[in-house]
Structure formats: structure tokens, C-alpha cells
């Protein structure tokens, strides 16, 4: 742990992956190789119980960048600009600009149709940044080579490609090099920065150089077992989330192994790009005065309960990797407190000694690693919403509420004895008292997440997501044919 010069303002390097779950070495996965994340974890603090506020790209990223719950941003779908619903909000990058930082975006921070919008600014917010970069690599140019579980795959279908291209030829490799160039520039000019790097992988299509696929023998991967009888033990809407993408349910074993291999390969590719950026941070000497945050917008099921996708209220979809390192951050430390991605806004304000806007709903995490912090973190559990369902993750339990038949249906999981969340205790009389207590806790949290924050300005409800225009997918010859 290094200390910061009191006369210097610290910088922030924020790196976010897309659809990355906790299938990583530092989170205990037995197969996935992620040496740079492991190294970052050894240098800083790993949050083992961090959760997104909505397990879908657009809403999650809007919440993270504003410090607000989805019921407050009014964004619960993709393809909505943040200024359409909260036009007066001061976003995280915008706040850094206000206090004299260079706020720079490389790649995907707000919602992008991935891979459709790679190379564009998509649903970005222009007021958040001083300038931006939109990398575009061979993964876009070689879309005609991508295989998938359906013939005409789109951005949500399981698909993969082991490319002969090098890291530096792919979109994320180009983004990593742009980050290196920016770090070198800031090292020379001495200006403060909030550098946000958004990686597009491991989001489908799972594209990575062949060498990363070669790290994993698909015959050795573990395909999760599943039993559809489980669906009868949970609320109807919960079961629907696990079966809403019909072509990605209970995949044949041979296909599941390919999908798992491709996802793990993409995770390792993402890890390598993180390594490129972190190496440059150290080589420039900026590591001594820079806080590094690495995370993802939400998790991703990889066959658990027969489901391959996000968009559920189970740990596989709500939980994200979160690692913070930098000056005064204790090294090789792990914390199991349930925390929320909206906590990052006030945390970064705290670490850089700037004031947090009054509307921000997250809590600073600083007191979890610095006992001298003025405001101790009040552990109230991590709240995640999906459609009209809500779930609260506490240290010992998960309670989930879904509307059903003009009332509510619940799930209750004992995380100490059932960490996989497979035994719904909500209907067992022995747990009725506990369930009632957690219901009150959940209702209180939902009410808090629905309250209009002081200082947020205008909130606009009912904004419809922009429709995707119908376009020809492949811009280059497919299978050698025009």
C-alpha cells in the first residue's frame, strides 16, 4: 500500500468489462486464468459481494454513472440516453470535469448495442467527457466468421470465434493501447484525469485470439447440472426469467462446452488488456498517484439452472467483480460486505477529496478499508431490480419479491447453507418469522430506491427505448460469398 502526496490530487483509472461475471481466478474459479486481475487484487481490495442495480447493460451503466437506482434514473431498458430521463443530473465524469479533471472515455461506458455499435458513440452522454475514443477492430470486420447457436445471430445470442488476429488488432486491444497512449500523455503534462476504459468483451460474440481458446480444453470444462423441477419451487416470473431466451436453455453438452470454452477465453483476453493498461500505469509512474477501479456492469449465467444469459435476480446475474487499488488502499484485502455499484460514485469522490452531489444514493466504501473515514458504511444489503421484481442480498440471506396474482410471491435463500440459491425457503413455516423480517427490510429499501433524491432536478418517466433499425448484419463476405 502506497501513500499519497497530500499536495497532489489523485487520478482515477476506471475499467469496466461487459457481461463479466466472477468466473475469475481471484474469485476462486478453478479453471479461468486471470493473472492480471489476480495481481491487481494482490495490490488492493477485492469486494466479494458487489452487486449491480439492474442486470441489463443500459440501466446498470446509467445507475453506476449517476449513483442512482433504476427507479430514480427511470431507465430500465437499453437504448435510452441518460439525459432523456434525468436531464439535469451531474454524472460521475461530469463531476470530475467540474473539479478540473480531464474526463476521457475509451470504448463502452454507457449503453452500446454490442457488437452493433462498436466504433460509434452509441448512447453515450456528451456532457460526461472532455473527449472520447471509439475503437473498432477486426472482431467487427470478421463478423462473417462468427459461429453461433442460431444461423443469424444478433447481439444477444450465444456466438463465438477463435480469431487469428492479434490482441492489438481487436477492438479491446486497440482500446487498451489508446489507454496506454493517454496515460503517457498525462504523465508528461501532469494534468489530472478520470480515464474510463470500457471493454466490449466478454459480451457475445465471444471473440478472442486463438491462443486464449487454447488455454481451455473444452472437454475439461464443467457443464452445470440442471433440473427443471426446480422451476416449480419459485415464483412464476422468476421461472420466466430463466426461460425467456428459448434458444439458450439447457444447451446440448457439446455446444455448452464450446460456449464455456469461448467465454473463459474471452475472460482471459479481457484480463490481458487489463494487464496492458496496468503495466503502462506503472511504467509511467502514475500508479503512485492513481486509484484503479475494475468492475463489470452485471454478471452472466453460464449454464446454472440451464440458463445462459443475464437478466435474472440470482447471484449469477447480479454479482460483479469489483477491485479497487491505489494510494492508501490496503493490499491483499478482501471484503464480504454486500455493496452496490452505485457506491462507486461517492467512493471516488471521497478518495479524490471532492464533494458528492446531494442526489447520489450510494454510500462511500471508504470506511470499509479506512476506519478513520468519517461516515461508516451502513450495511443495508445490496438491492437489484429486474422488471417489476426486486431482490435484496444481505450477508446471510437473499430475499426476492415478484408480483403474482394481485399479491407478491417470494424467494428466500439461506446463503450460509445454500450458496447456490437452489432451495427456496419462502414457503416453509419454520422460516416465516425470518421472512417477515426480511420483507420489511426489502420494502424499506425499495421505498428508498423510489424516493426522488434531493437535487436531482427533472425526472422524465415513460421514455421508450429507441428501436433497432433493421440492417444487414454482415458487411463483409460471408463464407467467401458476396
Rosetta blueprint (number, residue, H / E / L):
1 X L
2 X L
3 X L
4 X L
5 X L
6 X L
7 X L
8 X L
9 X L
10 X L
11 X E
12 X E
13 X E
14 X E
15 X E
16 X E
17 X E
18 X E
19 X L
20 X L
21 X L
22 X L
23 X L
24 X L
25 X H
26 X H
27 X H
28 X L
29 X L
30 X L
31 X L
32 X L
33 X L
34 X L
35 X H
36 X H
37 X H
38 X H
39 X H
40 X H
41 X H
42 X H
43 X H
44 X L
45 X E
46 X E
47 X E
48 X E
49 X E
50 X E
51 X E
52 X L
53 X L
54 X E
55 X L
56 X L
57 X H
58 X H
59 X H
60 X H
61 X H
62 X H
63 X H
64 X H
65 X H
66 X H
67 X L
68 X L
69 X L
70 X H
71 X H
72 X H
73 X H
74 X L
75 X L
76 X L
77 X L
78 X L
79 X L
80 X L
81 X L
82 X H
83 X H
84 X H
85 X H
86 X L
87 X L
88 X L
89 X L
90 X L
91 X L
92 X H
93 X H
94 X H
95 X H
96 X H
97 X H
98 X H
99 X L
100 X L
101 X L
102 X E
103 X E
104 X E
105 X E
106 X E
107 X E
108 X L
109 X L
110 X L
111 X L
112 X L
113 X L
114 X L
115 X L
116 X L
117 X L
118 X L
119 X L
120 X L
121 X L
122 X L
123 X L
124 X L
125 X L
126 X H
127 X H
128 X H
129 X L
130 X L
131 X E
132 X E
133 X E
134 X L
135 X L
136 X L
137 X L
138 X H
139 X H
140 X H
141 X H
142 X L
143 X H
144 X H
145 X H
146 X L
147 X E
148 X E
149 X L
150 X L
151 X L
152 X L
153 X L
154 X L
155 X L
156 X L
157 X L
158 X L
159 X E
160 X E
161 X E
162 X E
163 X E
164 X L
165 X L
166 X L
167 X H
168 X H
169 X H
170 X L
171 X H
172 X H
173 X H
174 X H
175 X H
176 X H
177 X H
178 X H
179 X H
180 X H
181 X H
182 X H
183 X H
184 X H
185 X H
186 X H
187 X H
188 X H
189 X H
190 X L
191 X L
192 X L
193 X E
194 X E
195 X E
196 X E
197 X E
198 X E
199 X E
200 X E
201 X E
202 X E
203 X L
204 X L
205 X L
206 X E
207 X E
208 X E
209 X E
210 X H
211 X H
212 X H
213 X H
214 X L
215 X L
216 X L
217 X L
218 X L
219 X L
220 X L
221 X L
222 X L
223 X L
224 X L
225 X L
226 X L
227 X L
228 X H
229 X H
230 X H
231 X H
232 X H
233 X H
234 X L
235 X L
236 X H
237 X H
238 X H
239 X H
240 X H
241 X H
242 X H
243 X L
244 X L
245 X L
246 X H
247 X H
248 X H
249 X E
250 X L
251 X L
252 X L
253 X H
254 X H
255 X H
256 X H
257 X H
258 X H
259 X H
260 X H
261 X H
262 X H
263 X H
264 X H
265 X H
266 X H
267 X H
268 X H
269 X H
270 X H
271 X H
272 X H
273 X H
274 X H
275 X H
276 X H
277 X H
278 X H
279 X H
280 X H
281 X H
282 X H
283 X H
284 X L
285 X L
286 X H
287 X H
288 X H
289 X H
290 X E
291 X E
292 X E
293 X E
294 X E
295 X E
296 X E
297 X L
298 X L
299 X L
300 X L
301 X E
302 X E
303 X L
304 X H
305 X H
306 X H
307 X E
308 X E
309 X E
310 X L
311 X L
312 X L
313 X L
314 X L
315 X H
316 X H
317 X H
318 X H
319 X E
320 X E
321 X E
322 X E
323 X E
324 X E
325 X E
326 X L
327 X L
328 X L
329 X L
330 X L
331 X L
332 X L
333 X E
334 X E
335 X E
336 X L
337 X L
338 X L
339 X E
340 X E
341 X L
342 X L
343 X H
344 X H
345 X H
346 X H
347 X H
348 X H
349 X H
350 X H
351 X H
352 X L
353 X L
354 X L
355 X L
356 X L
357 X L
358 X L
359 X L
360 X L
361 X L
362 X L
363 X L
364 X L
365 X L
366 X H
367 X H
368 X H
369 X L
370 X L
371 X L
372 X L
373 X L
374 X L
375 X L
376 X L
377 X L
378 X L
379 X L
380 X L
381 X L
382 X E
383 X E
384 X E
385 X E
386 X E
387 X L
388 X L
389 X E
390 X E
391 X E
392 X E
393 X E
394 X L
395 X L
396 X L
397 X E
398 X E
399 X E
400 X E
401 X E
402 X E
403 X E
404 X E
405 X L
406 X L
407 X E
408 X E
409 X E
410 X E
411 X E
412 X E
413 X E
414 X E
415 X L
416 X L
417 X L
418 X L
419 X L
420 X L
421 X L
422 X L
423 X L
424 X L
425 X L
426 X L
427 X L
428 X L
429 X H
430 X H
431 X H
432 X H
433 X H
434 X H
435 X H
436 X H
437 X H
438 X H
439 X H
440 X H
441 X H
442 X H
443 X H
444 X H
445 X H
446 X H
447 X H
448 X H
449 X H
450 X H
451 X L
452 X L
453 X L
454 X L
455 X L
456 X L
457 X L
458 X L
459 X L
460 X L
461 X L
462 X L
463 X L
464 X L
465 X L
466 X L
467 X L
468 X L
469 X L
470 X L
471 X L
472 X L
473 X L
474 X L
475 X L
476 X L
477 X L
478 X E
479 X L
480 X L
481 X E
482 X L
